[in-house]
Structure formats: C-alpha cells, structure tokens
Amino acid sequence: MRVSCKIRRYYDTLKYLKAGQIAYLVKNRLTRGKATVTTMSAPDCLPLSLWWEELDADPLYLQRFDVEAILQGDLTLLHESKDAAGERSHLWNFNLHYLEYLIPLAAAYRRTGEERWYTGFKNACLRWMRENKEGRGDGWHPYTISLRLTNLLICMDGFGEILRRDGEFARELEDSMYAQYLHLQHNLERHLLANHYFENLKAVLLGSLYFQEESTYNKYRNLLRREIKEQILPDGVHYERSLMYHKIILEDLVRVAGVLSGTDAEFSGELKRTMQRMADAMYALEQGFGRTPLFNDAGDNVARPMECLLRGLQEHFGIVPTQPARQDFPDAGYYCLAGGDIRILLDAGQIGPDFAVGHGHCDALSFEFSLRGEPLFVNAGTGLYQGVQRSYFRSTAAHNTVVIDGQEQSECWGEHRVARRISDVSGSCGDGWTEGSLTTAAGKRQKRRIELDESSGVRILDTVCGHAQAYLHLAPGWEYDLQGSRILLRKRPGAPQGIITVSENDVLRVHRDGNLSLYAPEFGQIVEIQTLEISWEGDGTAHEIRIEFPEQE
C-alpha cells in the first residue's frame, strides 16, 4: 500500500510537467556529478554599467551584512553563521556561492576609498576559485553560477579603476567567469523553468555582452523575451505568485534594461513597459504592510527592498507606480481591500503555474492584514527550504485560512514538490469587499468573503461543509486574551486594541508553542507568535468571524 501511494504521488506530481521538463530531468540524472572545465581563456571584455547606488548602496539592503566581520572571514548569511555548530543548510551553501556578500565590500570601498575592502574582495574571489577548481558541487550549480556571475559583474563595476589596474588578478577572474558562463549555457535549468531558468538566461545575456559574443546575445535575447512574456502575467505579477521572487525578477529586468538603454533600444523599451507593470503590482500589493507579504515562498532578506527598487526605477527610467493603485490582480489571484487604518490582501489564486509549483504553499483564501501600517495577522512565512519545519511552513494551517476535515488544500511534499492541488479557483473584489472560492485536492468546496463595514470592522464569512479549523496568526508583539466567545487583541504591553467575536458554539484555542506558533519573517529567522484556532462544524452556510477596532479613549 505504501509503495502504491508513493507511485501515485509521483504520478500526480509529474503529470503536470511539460514534456521538455521530463526530458531534461532524465538528462540531468545522467550527467549529474560530472566535472567541468573550470578555467578558459576569456576574450576581450567590455565593462558593463551594473552598479546602481539605489540598489547596491541602499542602507536598508546593506544592513543585512556586517562588512567588518566579512573582512575577517566571519560570515553570516540568512541569520546563519559560517562557524555555527552542526551542518549548514543547502540553502546557506547556495548563498555562500552566490558571492552576494562581496557587494557590500564594493559599497564600503566606494564610500571610504579604503583599499582593504578591495583586498577583501580579491582574496574572496581567489579563495572561491581555489576551492572550486575541481568543477563539481554547489559552486557549479547553474543557479549559483547565474547569481554569482551577475554579482561579480556588479562588483567589478563597483570597484572600477582599482580592479582594472590589478591586471593579473582581473584576467584570472575573467577567465574563471568565462568558464562558468560557458558551463551555464550547457546546463540551463530547463527541467525546472520558472525563476531558475529566468536567472540562467539573464546571466548568459549579461555575460554575452561582457564577453562581446554577439551571436550568443541574439540567441538569449530571444529566449529571455519569450520567458518574460510567459512569466510576467498580464496583471504584472510574476507567475510563481511569490512577491519575493517578483522583486528578484524585477531587479533582473532593471539590470538588463540599464545596460541595454544605449545599445538595444527596442528590447530596452519592451523591458521598461514590463517594469512599469511589475512596479505597479509590487507597490499595490506591498504598500501599507511594511514588508514583503508572505504568500508562497517569501521572506524579507533575499530580494532588494521595494523602496530601493522604486528609487532606482524612478531615477533611471522615470518609472513610478501608477496612481491610484490597482486593487485587483485576477491573473495572479490577489485582491486588495483597504479602509481607514485597515489594509487586507487576499490570495484567491492558483498555487502557481501547473508545471512549476516548487515555491507554492497551501495559502489559498488566506490573507495578510495590516493595521495602521503595521502587520497584525500574518502568514507564517517560509524560514527555510531544508529541514523538518519545511512541511509545516507550506501547510494550510500555517496560513490565515481554513483547514477542512483535517486535510491539506494541496498535497505539498518533499522540499519543492506538489502532487494533487487546488482547482476551480476564482476571486473578485468590489467596493468594501473581496471574495474567493476553490476546491481542495480532496474535493472539498471552500468559499471566503471578507467585508469592511462603516464602523472600521471586518467580517470574515467562510462557507464549508465538514469540520472547519480557521487560523489567525498574530504578528510579533500582539497577544490574544480569551473571554468566552470574544477574543481581545492586545499589543504588548497595553490595553485591548481589537475584539474578535465568533459564534458561541465555536471551539477556541490559542497556540503559544509548537509548530503553530512559528513565524518566519525572513529566511533563517524563526520567532514565536500566538495563533488563534477557531473550530466549528460547517453545514454549507456562512460562518462569521468579526474583528472590530473600537476607538481608543
């Protein structure tokens, strides 16, 4: 029985893939572990203008890194130290190979002019080349190459003249980068597609400009144009429906468009129009929350902050978010609701594109809720890609939605796989309301409607058949105080600021420990919060949860 269930799960996962993905999965299995040539003689190179003060010297971005510690070899990435006890996560090793932590060294050099920052950059590059000369392992994974090549090109532009004067090292670095660039072209992640494949194409495109290979540029220009058309939905949201990856892809387009503005006006113009749509979506979906909304895989310490992306877009392209901000994003399935001090973002969309749901969560019909510009109800986040808690963070109960009969909305398994998943998903919004509906993987029908009323209150109406468990995850600093069928919302320390009212027959429980109390605002950062569980027996009629915020005296 266990074997047949496993076979079915694989079938329910693989049947959604494109035919080409299956072929490349087989190819990857056959070629995995083979060594590559790690140095080549690079052709003459053309420096690229990839350093953006708004993106690379932004204080909010740079605060993620301790540059003095980096200089001493004391590296902390995603809140995880290089010297921490125990085995480091696969995600940490990937971030190590990105070499993104060298960008803050370039920023420090540009700010101070002190040569020690360049020396730190040079030593780190030489160390990476020495430790990865065998051409195997995470350092030669196509995704790490894609991000590392881009980050090195940013650093090379950032250091500028001091690097150009160091001719022997510059040549050695370019030879290594050329080998990586060639290896990447033979190992594109066509089995995964989505943001991985996008990063591959972007890196090769930038490399073709740097190494002045026109035929490669023309080929990858066409490939990237095709991916942009597919991956950026008509409403401007990236099709994986992660607002973190949305910002990463937007930054990619910013870098490419900046380089091409004087050489390929046609493609640059297309990119600018796409960036406008993406900027509109990013601003409309994130404004008023104070951070990246946590739908699907997302966290605040990976993509560049929205604020610096907006500054760069305005300064270099004259792109500013269209006003008034759009409220509905039907292609992605996001719907905004705002009134007074309240802002709500509802997810009433698919888990992702059928063939690329590795970053998907069971978060359909969940919402994020901010009060006076600060998070109040939050989804649990992501926190990690490897580890025992990965399955929880992707689960239905980790989001502000409803579990029906103890069954998951979609069958998430492994680190990045989904077998059976939600269907018949739809959503809409209007003046003072938003709603959505779906059918779970187990065939359960679910509907949710959220309404704002004139007294600054919120009504959440859930319609299900079966045993229902709704979850409301409080942001850090807030706590629940149960008083019968009323639940007070307190901001520690202080008087109650909100009241939740449910039916007298509902069963209430506040989780203050265990998985249901976990919250990951950033990757590698997991803190404890309080989560309210509201249980009732659904009979197909609307069940009401009311949230009110009485005026403070």
C-alpha positions as a Python dict, from the first residue, in 0.01 Angstrom:
ca = {
    (1, 'M'): (0, 0, 0),
    (2, 'R'): (281, 242, 90),
    (3, 'V'): (457, 176, -243),
    (4, 'S'): (138, 235, -443),
    (5, 'C'): (74, 563, -259),
    (6, 'K'): (427, 677, -337),
    (7, 'I'): (386, 588, -704),
    (8, 'R'): (58, 779, -717),
    (9, 'R'): (216, 1082, -555),
    (10, 'Y'): (496, 1084, -813),
    (11, 'Y'): (240, 1045, -1091),
    (12, 'D'): (26, 1330, -954),
    (13, 'T'): (340, 1545, -945),
    (14, 'L'): (494, 1460, -1281),
    (15, 'K'): (174, 1470, -1487),
    (16, 'Y'): (168, 1850, -1471),
    (17, 'L'): (518, 1892, -1617),
    (18, 'K'): (586, 1994, -1974),
    (19, 'A'): (728, 1722, -2197),
    (20, 'G'): (1056, 1908, -2224),
    (21, 'Q'): (1094, 1916, -1848),
    (22, 'I'): (1076, 1537, -1830),
    (23, 'A'): (1344, 1502, -2096),
    (24, 'Y'): (1578, 1741, -1916),
    (25, 'L'): (1513, 1569, -1584),
    (26, 'V'): (1643, 1247, -1739),
    (27, 'K'): (1941, 1429, -1892),
    (28, 'N'): (2032, 1583, -1556),
    (29, 'R'): (2021, 1243, -1386),
    (30, 'L'): (2262, 1102, -1644),
    (31, 'T'): (2511, 1391, -1630),
    (32, 'R'): (2493, 1475, -1258),
    (33, 'G'): (2832, 1492, -1084),
    (34, 'K'): (3044, 1523, -1397),
    (35, 'A'): (3332, 1766, -1360),
    (36, 'T'): (3360, 2071, -1585),
    (37, 'V'): (3649, 2278, -1713),
    (38, 'T'): (3699, 2549, -1452),
    (39, 'T'): (3911, 2800, -1642),
    (40, 'M'): (3918, 2917, -2001),
    (41, 'S'): (4095, 3193, -2185),
    (42, 'A'): (3842, 3476, -2187),
    (43, 'P'): (3811, 3704, -2492),
    (44, 'D'): (3848, 4080, -2463),
    (45, 'C'): (3582, 4210, -2227),
    (46, 'L'): (3357, 4515, -2233),
    (47, 'P'): (3288, 4655, -1883),
    (48, 'L'): (2916, 4682, -1803),
    (49, 'S'): (2746, 4955, -1602),
    (50, 'L'): (2571, 4736, -1348),
    (51, 'W'): (2641, 4923, -1023),
    (52, 'W'): (2331, 5103, -902),
    (53, 'E'): (2365, 5319, -594),
    (54, 'E'): (1992, 5285, -528),
    (55, 'L'): (2016, 4905, -522),
    (56, 'D'): (2370, 4826, -411),
    (57, 'A'): (2446, 5102, -162),
    (58, 'D'): (2100, 5128, -9),
    (59, 'P'): (2131, 5133, 375),
    (60, 'L'): (1827, 4906, 419),
    (61, 'Y'): (1990, 4647, 194),
    (62, 'L'): (2341, 4684, 339),
    (63, 'Q'): (2224, 4633, 697),
    (64, 'R'): (2192, 4261, 617),
    (65, 'F'): (2571, 4235, 612),
    (66, 'D'): (2846, 4303, 869),
    (67, 'V'): (3127, 4417, 641),
    (68, 'E'): (3393, 4422, 912),
    (69, 'A'): (3306, 4063, 1004),
    (70, 'I'): (3313, 3961, 636),
    (71, 'L'): (3660, 4106, 607),
    (72, 'Q'): (3769, 3885, 897),
    (73, 'G'): (3614, 3575, 742),
    (74, 'D'): (3327, 3567, 993),
    (75, 'L'): (3040, 3516, 751),
    (76, 'T'): (2672, 3523, 849),
    (77, 'L'): (2411, 3469, 578),
    (78, 'L'): (2036, 3435, 631),
    (79, 'H'): (2094, 3460, 1009),
    (80, 'E'): (2318, 3152, 995),
    (81, 'S'): (2686, 3179, 1086),
    (82, 'K'): (2962, 3011, 891),
    (83, 'D'): (3101, 2877, 1217),
    (84, 'A'): (2768, 2767, 1365),
    (85, 'A'): (2759, 2422, 1521),
    (86, 'G'): (2614, 2145, 1308),
    (87, 'E'): (2585, 2104, 934),
    (88, 'R'): (2493, 2416, 740),
    (89, 'S'): (2182, 2404, 524),
    (90, 'H'): (2189, 2353, 149),
    (91, 'L'): (2030, 2696, 109),
    (92, 'W'): (2315, 2851, 312),
    (93, 'N'): (2573, 2683, 89),
    (94, 'F'): (2396, 2817, -218),
    (95, 'N'): (2403, 3169, -72),
    (96, 'L'): (2773, 3127, 4),
    (97, 'H'): (2839, 3051, -364),
    (98, 'Y'): (2633, 3349, -483),
    (99, 'L'): (2914, 3579, -352),
    (100, 'E'): (2649, 3846, -292),
    (101, 'Y'): (2827, 3936, 32),
    (102, 'L'): (3103, 4094, -181),
    (103, 'I'): (2869, 4371, -299),
    (104, 'P'): (2877, 4541, 47),
    (105, 'L'): (3259, 4539, 25),
    (106, 'A'): (3234, 4733, -301),
    (107, 'A'): (2988, 4972, -138),
    (108, 'A'): (3229, 5027, 152),
    (109, 'Y'): (3518, 5091, -91),
    (110, 'R'): (3315, 5346, -287),
    (111, 'R'): (3214, 5518, 35),
    (112, 'T'): (3559, 5530, 201),
    (113, 'G'): (3818, 5472, -69),
    (114, 'E'): (4000, 5232, 165),
    (115, 'E'): (4193, 4964, -24),
    (116, 'R'): (4129, 4698, 241),
    (117, 'W'): (3778, 4649, 104),
    (118, 'Y'): (3918, 4570, -240),
    (119, 'T'): (4174, 4336, -86),
    (120, 'G'): (3891, 4152, 89),
    (121, 'F'): (3704, 4118, -242),
    (122, 'K'): (4014, 3994, -424),
    (123, 'N'): (4101, 3738, -155),
    (124, 'A'): (3742, 3604, -151),
    (125, 'C'): (3742, 3558, -530),
    (126, 'L'): (4080, 3384, -526),
    (127, 'R'): (3963, 3160, -243),
    (128, 'W'): (3646, 3066, -433),
    (129, 'M'): (3843, 2980, -747),
    (130, 'R'): (4091, 2772, -547),
    (131, 'E'): (3826, 2582, -351),
    (132, 'N'): (3610, 2511, -658),
    (133, 'K'): (3877, 2426, -916),
    (134, 'E'): (3754, 2064, -945),
    (135, 'G'): (3439, 2180, -1124),
    (136, 'R'): (3188, 1992, -909),
    (137, 'G'): (2940, 2066, -632),
    (138, 'D'): (2712, 2356, -545),
    (139, 'G'): (2960, 2610, -677),
    (140, 'W'): (2897, 2481, -1029),
    (141, 'H'): (2521, 2450, -998),
    (142, 'P'): (2356, 2651, -1280),
    (143, 'Y'): (2159, 2863, -1035),
    (144, 'T'): (2459, 2960, -821),
    (145, 'I'): (2656, 3041, -1137),
    (146, 'S'): (2370, 3260, -1260),
    (147, 'L'): (2360, 3469, -944),
    (148, 'R'): (2737, 3472, -892),
    (149, 'L'): (2816, 3595, -1244),
    (150, 'T'): (2573, 3882, -1202),
    (151, 'N'): (2704, 3970, -854),
    (152, 'L'): (3066, 3964, -976),
    (153, 'L'): (2981, 4192, -1269),
    (154, 'I'): (2815, 4431, -1022),
    (155, 'C'): (3126, 4424, -800),
    (156, 'M'): (3363, 4473, -1093),
    (157, 'D'): (3175, 4785, -1194),
    (158, 'G'): (3159, 4895, -831),
    (159, 'F'): (3535, 4868, -773),
    (160, 'G'): (3610, 5019, -1112),
    (161, 'E'): (3961, 5156, -1164),
    (162, 'I'): (4134, 4975, -876),
    (163, 'L'): (4034, 4641, -1029),
    (164, 'R'): (4135, 4745, -1380),
    (165, 'R'): (4483, 4840, -1250),
    (166, 'D'): (4518, 4492, -1097),
    (167, 'G'): (4554, 4337, -1441),
    (168, 'E'): (4680, 3990, -1349),
    (169, 'F'): (4401, 3926, -1099),
    (170, 'A'): (4137, 4080, -1328),
    (171, 'R'): (4241, 3845, -1606),
    (172, 'E'): (4235, 3541, -1379),
    (173, 'L'): (3888, 3635, -1258),
    (174, 'E'): (3761, 3687, -1613),
    (175, 'D'): (3900, 3350, -1723),
    (176, 'S'): (3712, 3179, -1439),
    (177, 'M'): (3393, 3372, -1516),
    (178, 'Y'): (3418, 3277, -1882),
    (179, 'A'): (3438, 2909, -1792),
    (180, 'Q'): (3130, 2950, -1570),
    (181, 'Y'): (2948, 3135, -1846),
    (182, 'L'): (3018, 2856, -2097),
    (183, 'H'): (2925, 2583, -1847),
    (184, 'L'): (2595, 2758, -1774),
    (185, 'Q'): (2496, 2756, -2142),
    (186, 'H'): (2525, 2377, -2148),
    (187, 'N'): (2336, 2329, -1821),
    (188, 'L'): (2032, 2556, -1836),
    (189, 'E'): (1765, 2455, -1584),
    (190, 'R'): (1504, 2361, -1842),
    (191, 'H'): (1380, 2087, -1610),
    (192, 'L'): (1273, 2347, -1351),
    (193, 'L'): (1194, 2652, -1566),
    (194, 'A'): (1039, 2941, -1366),
    (195, 'N'): (1274, 3179, -1183),
    (196, 'H'): (1572, 2940, -1210),
    (197, 'Y'): (1559, 2934, -1589),
    (198, 'F'): (1498, 3309, -1594),
    (199, 'E'): (1815, 3367, -1390),
    (200, 'N'): (2010, 3138, -1625),
    (201, 'L'): (1902, 3337, -1930),
    (202, 'K'): (1964, 3673, -1767),
    (203, 'A'): (2316, 3573, -1660),
    (204, 'V'): (2413, 3441, -2003),
    (205, 'L'): (2270, 3754, -2167),
    (206, 'L'): (2481, 3980, -1943),
    (207, 'G'): (2781, 3753, -1998),
    (208, 'S'): (2741, 3771, -2376),
    (209, 'L'): (2756, 4150, -2352),
    (210, 'Y'): (3059, 4142, -2124),
    (211, 'F'): (3248, 3888, -2337),
    (212, 'Q'): (3125, 4055, -2659),
    (213, 'E'): (2967, 3748, -2818),
    (214, 'E'): (2700, 3888, -3046),
    (215, 'S'): (2554, 3558, -3167),
    (216, 'T'): (2506, 3439, -2809),
    (217, 'Y'): (2344, 3772, -2722),
    (218, 'N'): (2095, 3745, -3009),
    (219, 'K'): (2001, 3390, -2911),
    (220, 'Y'): (1949, 3465, -2542),
    (221, 'R'): (1775, 3793, -2612),
    (222, 'N'): (1504, 3595, -2791),
    (223, 'L'): (1491, 3331, -2517),
    (224, 'L'): (1459, 3594, -2244),
    (225, 'R'): (1189, 3784, -2434),
    (226, 'R'): (988, 3463, -2458),
    (227, 'E'): (1024, 3394, -2084),
    (228, 'I'): (923, 3747, -1992),
    (229, 'K'): (606, 3708, -2196),
    (230, 'E'): (524, 3380, -2020),
    (231, 'Q'): (643, 3451, -1667),
    (232, 'I'): (501, 3802, -1621),
    (233, 'L'): (124, 3772, -1610),
    (234, 'P'): (-98, 4031, -1782),
    (235, 'D'): (-170, 4193, -1443),
    (236, 'G'): (205, 4242, -1388),
    (237, 'V'): (267, 3974, -1122),
    (238, 'H'): (533, 3706, -1166),
    (239, 'Y'): (360, 3375, -1233),
    (240, 'E'): (504, 3191, -929),
    (241, 'R'): (291, 3426, -715),
    (242, 'S'): (570, 3488, -464),
    (243, 'L'): (612, 3860, -408),
    (244, 'M'): (974, 3798, -308),
    (245, 'Y'): (1056, 3633, -641),
    (246, 'H'): (853, 3904, -813),
    (247, 'K'): (1101, 4161, -678),
    (248, 'I'): (1401, 3947, -774),
    (249, 'I'): (1279, 3919, -1134),
    (250, 'L'): (1204, 4293, -1142),
    (251, 'E'): (1561, 4367, -1032),
    (252, 'D'): (1687, 4139, -1310),
    (253, 'L'): (1497, 4344, -1568),
    (254, 'V'): (1626, 4667, -1415),
    (255, 'R'): (1987, 4550, -1452),
    (256, 'V'): (1939, 4432, -1810),
    (257, 'A'): (1746, 4740, -1919),
    (258, 'G'): (2009, 4967, -1768),
    (259, 'V'): (2287, 4801, -1967),
    (260, 'L'): (2086, 4797, -2291),
    (261, 'S'): (1948, 5151, -2278),
    (262, 'G'): (2215, 5279, -2516),
    (263, 'T'): (2265, 4971, -2735),
    (264, 'D'): (1933, 4792, -2792),
    (265, 'A'): (1658, 5050, -2781),
    (266, 'E'): (1386, 4810, -2898),
    (267, 'F'): (1443, 4548, -2626),
    (268, 'S'): (1510, 4814, -2363),
    (269, 'G'): (1175, 4974, -2444),
    (270, 'E'): (997, 4640, -2405),
    (271, 'L'): (1166, 4590, -2070),
    (272, 'K'): (1060, 4934, -1949),
    (273, 'R'): (695, 4861, -2028),
    (274, 'T'): (718, 4531, -1839),
    (275, 'M'): (894, 4701, -1546),
    (276, 'Q'): (612, 4954, -1524),
    (277, 'R'): (353, 4677, -1489),
    (278, 'M'): (567, 4493, -1234),
    (279, 'A'): (630, 4810, -1034),
    (280, 'D'): (258, 4886, -1031),
    (281, 'A'): (185, 4537, -899),
    (282, 'M'): (467, 4541, -642),
    (283, 'Y'): (356, 4876, -499),
    (284, 'A'): (-14, 4793, -494),
    (285, 'L'): (41, 4457, -321),
    (286, 'E'): (307, 4559, -69),
    (287, 'Q'): (228, 4918, 26),
    (288, 'G'): (85, 4954, 375),
    (289, 'F'): (228, 4624, 503),
    (290, 'G'): (578, 4741, 590),
    (291, 'R'): (736, 4425, 444),
    (292, 'T'): (701, 4157, 179),
    (293, 'P'): (360, 3984, 211),
    (294, 'L'): (425, 3619, 295),
    (295, 'F'): (243, 3422, 27),
    (296, 'N'): (418, 3113, -112),
    (297, 'D'): (795, 3108, -52),
    (298, 'A'): (888, 3456, 64),
    (299, 'G'): (1095, 3646, 317),
    (300, 'D'): (1237, 3993, 365),
    (301, 'N'): (1613, 3926, 341),
    (302, 'V'): (1653, 3789, -11),
    (303, 'A'): (1516, 4036, -270),
    (304, 'R'): (1608, 4404, -271),
    (305, 'P'): (1361, 4611, -64),
    (306, 'M'): (1068, 4765, -251),
    (307, 'E'): (1180, 5116, -154),
    (308, 'C'): (1520, 5095, -322),
    (309, 'L'): (1373, 4929, -632),
    (310, 'L'): (1125, 5216, -663),
    (311, 'R'): (1403, 5475, -620),
    (312, 'G'): (1611, 5309, -891),
    (313, 'L'): (1319, 5282, -1129),
    (314, 'Q'): (1231, 5649, -1088),
    (315, 'E'): (1588, 5779, -1105),
    (316, 'H'): (1698, 5585, -1414),
    (317, 'F'): (1377, 5521, -1607),
    (318, 'G'): (1124, 5772, -1478),
    (319, 'I'): (902, 5483, -1371),
    (320, 'V'): (673, 5550, -1075),
    (321, 'P'): (376, 5339, -963),
    (322, 'T'): (53, 5431, -1137),
    (323, 'Q'): (-199, 5604, -909),
    (324, 'P'): (-450, 5520, -783),
    (325, 'A'): (-306, 5177, -713),
    (326, 'R'): (-488, 4885, -869),
    (327, 'Q'): (-699, 4669, -632),
    (328, 'D'): (-747, 4350, -832),
    (329, 'F'): (-490, 4120, -989),
    (330, 'P'): (-709, 3846, -1135),
    (331, 'D'): (-435, 3663, -1327),
    (332, 'A'): (-229, 3610, -1011),
    (333, 'G'): (-537, 3591, -787),
    (334, 'Y'): (-452, 3873, -545),
    (335, 'Y'): (-716, 4118, -425),
    (336, 'C'): (-665, 4429, -211),
    (337, 'L'): (-909, 4569, 41),
    (338, 'A'): (-846, 4897, 225),
    (339, 'G'): (-1044, 5125, 451),
    (340, 'G'): (-936, 5363, 726),
    (341, 'D'): (-644, 5209, 916),
    (342, 'I'): (-704, 4862, 772),
    (343, 'R'): (-542, 4700, 472),
    (344, 'I'): (-606, 4339, 365),
    (345, 'L'): (-453, 4131, 86),
    (346, 'L'): (-641, 3813, -8),
    (347, 'D'): (-494, 3525, -207),
    (348, 'A'): (-763, 3375, -431),
    (349, 'G'): (-534, 3236, -700),
    (350, 'Q'): (-369, 2919, -814),
    (351, 'I'): (-77, 2772, -620),
    (352, 'G'): (143, 2857, -919),
    (353, 'P'): (189, 2762, -1285),
    (354, 'D'): (99, 2393, -1316),
    (355, 'F'): (449, 2290, -1426),
    (356, 'A'): (641, 2496, -1166),
    (357, 'V'): (485, 2491, -820),
    (358, 'G'): (801, 2425, -618),
    (359, 'H'): (764, 2752, -428),
    (360, 'G'): (390, 2706, -368),
    (361, 'H'): (218, 2688, -29),
    (362, 'C'): (-130, 2584, 85),
    (363, 'D'): (-225, 2951, 127),
    (364, 'A'): (-534, 2985, -92),
    (365, 'L'): (-802, 3213, 57),
    (366, 'S'): (-553, 3323, 322),
    (367, 'F'): (-493, 3690, 386),
    (368, 'E'): (-244, 3930, 534),
    (369, 'F'): (-385, 4213, 743),
    (370, 'S'): (-215, 4537, 847),
    (371, 'L'): (-338, 4794, 1097),
    (372, 'R'): (-206, 5150, 1084),
    (373, 'G'): (72, 5045, 850),
    (374, 'E'): (199, 4754, 1061),
    (375, 'P'): (132, 4379, 1028),
    (376, 'L'): (-144, 4239, 1252),
    (377, 'F'): (-238, 3899, 1103),
    (378, 'V'): (44, 3730, 914),
    (379, 'N'): (104, 3408, 727),
    (380, 'A'): (376, 3200, 890),
    (381, 'G'): (630, 3261, 614),
    (382, 'T'): (898, 3025, 484),
    (383, 'G'): (1208, 3037, 703),
    (384, 'L'): (1393, 2755, 530),
    (385, 'Y'): (1400, 2526, 231),
    (386, 'Q'): (1551, 2225, 407),
    (387, 'G'): (1460, 2084, 746),
    (388, 'V'): (1178, 1926, 943),
    (389, 'Q'): (979, 2251, 961),
    (390, 'R'): (960, 2292, 583),
    (391, 'S'): (639, 2089, 561),
    (392, 'Y'): (472, 2299, 831),
    (393, 'F'): (551, 2631, 667),
    (394, 'R'): (392, 2508, 343),
    (395, 'S'): (84, 2363, 519),
    (396, 'T'): (-268, 2503, 522),
    (397, 'A'): (-260, 2562, 899),
    (398, 'A'): (46, 2788, 861),
    (399, 'H'): (-172, 3044, 684),
    (400, 'N'): (-473, 3257, 770),
    (401, 'T'): (-719, 3024, 601),
    (402, 'V'): (-937, 2719, 680),
    (403, 'V'): (-848, 2350, 712),
    (404, 'I'): (-1143, 2124, 622),
    (405, 'D'): (-1170, 1779, 782),
    (406, 'G'): (-801, 1791, 872),
    (407, 'Q'): (-694, 1772, 506),
    (408, 'E'): (-444, 1991, 323),
    (409, 'Q'): (-559, 2216, 40),
    (410, 'S'): (-285, 2078, -184),
    (411, 'E'): (-51, 1783, -143),
    (412, 'C'): (285, 1955, -84),
    (413, 'W'): (567, 1709, -27),
    (414, 'G'): (944, 1700, -28),
    (415, 'E'): (1111, 2038, -32),
    (416, 'H'): (962, 2175, -353),
    (417, 'R'): (701, 1934, -484),
    (418, 'V'): (322, 1937, -513),
    (419, 'A'): (109, 1641, -622),
    (420, 'R'): (-270, 1689, -614),
    (421, 'R'): (-361, 2054, -579),
    (422, 'I'): (-648, 2301, -556),
    (423, 'S'): (-875, 2358, -857),
    (424, 'D'): (-1173, 2569, -965),
    (425, 'V'): (-1007, 2872, -806),
    (426, 'S'): (-1168, 3213, -855),
    (427, 'G'): (-1173, 3552, -689),
    (428, 'S'): (-1312, 3902, -719),
    (429, 'C'): (-1339, 4229, -529),
    (430, 'G'): (-1556, 4536, -514),
    (431, 'D'): (-1621, 4842, -301),
    (432, 'G'): (-1552, 4727, 55),
    (433, 'W'): (-1538, 4352, -13),
    (434, 'T'): (-1333, 4073, -165),
    (435, 'E'): (-1403, 3703, -200),
    (436, 'G'): (-1274, 3379, -343),
    (437, 'S'): (-1357, 3013, -378),
    (438, 'L'): (-1182, 2686, -459),
    (439, 'T'): (-1200, 2309, -450),
    (440, 'T'): (-931, 2139, -242),
    (441, 'A'): (-726, 1842, -357),
    (442, 'A'): (-961, 1624, -151),
    (443, 'G'): (-1267, 1762, -335),
    (444, 'K'): (-1387, 1994, -57),
    (445, 'R'): (-1551, 2317, -170),
    (446, 'Q'): (-1445, 2631, 15),
    (447, 'K'): (-1558, 2992, -10),
    (448, 'R'): (-1446, 3301, 180),
    (449, 'R'): (-1575, 3658, 172),
    (450, 'I'): (-1417, 3949, 360),
    (451, 'E'): (-1612, 4272, 412),
    (452, 'L'): (-1529, 4609, 563),
    (453, 'D'): (-1813, 4790, 737),
    (454, 'E'): (-1868, 5152, 830),
    (455, 'S'): (-1754, 5106, 1192),
    (456, 'S'): (-1398, 5007, 1097),
    (457, 'G'): (-1486, 4643, 1147),
    (458, 'V'): (-1417, 4336, 937),
    (459, 'R'): (-1645, 4040, 869),
    (460, 'I'): (-1492, 3713, 751),
    (461, 'L'): (-1753, 3477, 609),
    (462, 'D'): (-1642, 3116, 548),
    (463, 'T'): (-1865, 2862, 376),
    (464, 'V'): (-1759, 2497, 401),
    (465, 'C'): (-1909, 2155, 464),
    (466, 'G'): (-1727, 1948, 725),
    (467, 'H'): (-1514, 2008, 1032),
    (468, 'A'): (-1355, 2351, 989),
    (469, 'Q'): (-1047, 2496, 1159),
    (470, 'A'): (-970, 2860, 1080),
    (471, 'Y'): (-634, 3004, 1183),
    (472, 'L'): (-539, 3363, 1263),
    (473, 'H'): (-164, 3412, 1313),
    (474, 'L'): (-79, 3727, 1510),
    (475, 'A'): (224, 3937, 1423),
    (476, 'P'): (502, 3959, 1686),
    (477, 'G'): (421, 4193, 1972),
    (478, 'W'): (49, 4105, 1977),
    (479, 'E'): (-131, 3858, 2202),
    (480, 'Y'): (-476, 3704, 2246),
    (481, 'D'): (-692, 3727, 2558),
    (482, 'L'): (-981, 3476, 2551),
    (483, 'Q'): (-1305, 3591, 2713),
    (484, 'G'): (-1580, 3347, 2624),
    (485, 'S'): (-1679, 3387, 2260),
    (486, 'R'): (-1489, 3717, 2246),
    (487, 'I'): (-1116, 3739, 2198),
    (488, 'L'): (-930, 4058, 2284),
    (489, 'L'): (-633, 4169, 2077),
    (490, 'R'): (-362, 4329, 2288),
    (491, 'K'): (-41, 4490, 2176),
    (492, 'R'): (213, 4412, 2446),
    (493, 'P'): (207, 4593, 2676),
    (494, 'G'): (-116, 4784, 2662),
    (495, 'A'): (-493, 4793, 2662),
    (496, 'P'): (-700, 4590, 2413),
    (497, 'Q'): (-699, 4740, 2064),
    (498, 'G'): (-927, 4493, 1892),
    (499, 'I'): (-1204, 4241, 1955),
    (500, 'I'): (-1272, 3917, 1767),
    (501, 'T'): (-1624, 3777, 1800),
    (502, 'V'): (-1731, 3429, 1693),
    (503, 'S'): (-2030, 3200, 1747),
    (504, 'E'): (-2094, 3070, 2098),
    (505, 'N'): (-2071, 2714, 1962),
    (506, 'D'): (-1723, 2764, 1821),
    (507, 'V'): (-1428, 2598, 1993),
    (508, 'L'): (-1136, 2833, 2054),
    (509, 'R'): (-772, 2756, 2122),
    (510, 'V'): (-467, 2981, 2135),
    (511, 'H'): (-138, 2821, 2033),
    (512, 'R'): (163, 2972, 2213),
    (513, 'D'): (414, 2696, 2141),
    (514, 'G'): (473, 2418, 1890),
    (515, 'N'): (465, 2448, 1513),
    (516, 'L'): (152, 2664, 1508),
    (517, 'S'): (335, 2938, 1698),
    (518, 'L'): (621, 2963, 1447),
    (519, 'Y'): (668, 3271, 1230),
    (520, 'A'): (949, 3337, 981),
    (521, 'P'): (958, 3698, 858),
    (522, 'E'): (1298, 3629, 699),
    (523, 'F'): (1489, 3323, 583),
    (524, 'G'): (1680, 3175, 875),
    (525, 'Q'): (1480, 3376, 1130),
    (526, 'I'): (1204, 3191, 1317),
    (527, 'V'): (1029, 3350, 1615),
    (528, 'E'): (730, 3259, 1831),
    (529, 'I'): (393, 3423, 1793),
    (530, 'Q'): (38, 3344, 1904),
    (531, 'T'): (-209, 3173, 1673),
    (532, 'L'): (-584, 3152, 1725),
    (533, 'E'): (-763, 2835, 1611),
    (534, 'I'): (-1141, 2862, 1561),
    (535, 'S'): (-1323, 2529, 1506),
    (536, 'W'): (-1682, 2467, 1401),
    (537, 'E'): (-1892, 2216, 1209),
    (538, 'G'): (-1958, 2359, 865),
    (539, 'D'): (-2302, 2288, 717),
    (540, 'G'): (-2273, 2484, 394),
    (541, 'T'): (-2395, 2812, 542),
    (542, 'A'): (-2174, 3116, 603),
    (543, 'H'): (-1981, 3114, 931),
    (544, 'E'): (-1889, 3461, 1061),
    (545, 'I'): (-1575, 3585, 1233),
    (546, 'R'): (-1598, 3952, 1324),
    (547, 'I'): (-1300, 4174, 1401),
    (548, 'E'): (-1358, 4524, 1541),
    (549, 'F'): (-1129, 4806, 1649),
    (550, 'P'): (-1311, 5033, 1896),
    (551, 'E'): (-1189, 5390, 1910),
    (552, 'Q'): (-930, 5435, 2183),
    (553, 'E'): (-1017, 5685, 2455),
}
